[in-house]
Amino acid sequence: MSEDAQPKDPKRRHQIVALSLAGFVAAMVGLSFVSVPLYRAFCQATGYGGLPQRAERAPGPVLDRTIRIRFDANVDGALPWTFTPVERTMDVKIGETVLAFFKASNRAAVPVTGQAIFNVAPELTGRYFTKIECFCFKQQTLQAGQSVEMPVTFFVDPKIVEDDDTKNISEITLSYTFYRSDKDPGLASAPEGGKSGS
């Protein structure tokens, strides 16, 4: 009887290993679907990856120390817009609420909807660079040929000077990239490649 049992043991072990591997693969696939929103939530909570924080207002004192904010603007090739900062740099006091503007123009002959993604560099400053209001919080639709100024209100948290890793940083770059929204109704009527009126 023990001789009959021996050949079955390796087969059963192979089945257990195969089922375990299948379960592991299924778990990894499931995790991949939730990883992006979880990662984004983590970045928003911690500033990891250079993702700025959000707040209703600046928390407190304005320090007698300035930091240079550099503005960077980019447009994906599928979006027929121009997009530039009104000012390339601003020297702001740490803790001060600041208003800056970017200018966007739709070069297409149809309305186009875009969505901006953003980050700051150096990445370590993400936990201290805080936005109060921003055009990037929602999709933006520009009519054919329309140009608009898009505001962003922000502050640099005074806690940046208490952090050994960031206290000597003298410049932060706020960078945006605008992409064409996949929900843009103009995609159906735009020429191939999503570009028109350039």
Secondary structure, DSSP 4 states (H G I P E B T S, - for coil): -HHHHHHHHHHHHHHHHHHHHHHHHHHHHHHHHHHHHHHHHHHHHH-GGGPPEE-SS--SPPPS-EEEEEEEEEE-TTS-EEEEESSSEEEEETT--EEEEEEEEE-SSS-EEEEEEEEEESGGGGGTEEEEEEGGGS-EEE-TT-EEEEEEEEEE-GGGGT-TTTTT--EEEEEEEEEE-TT-GGGTTSPGGG----
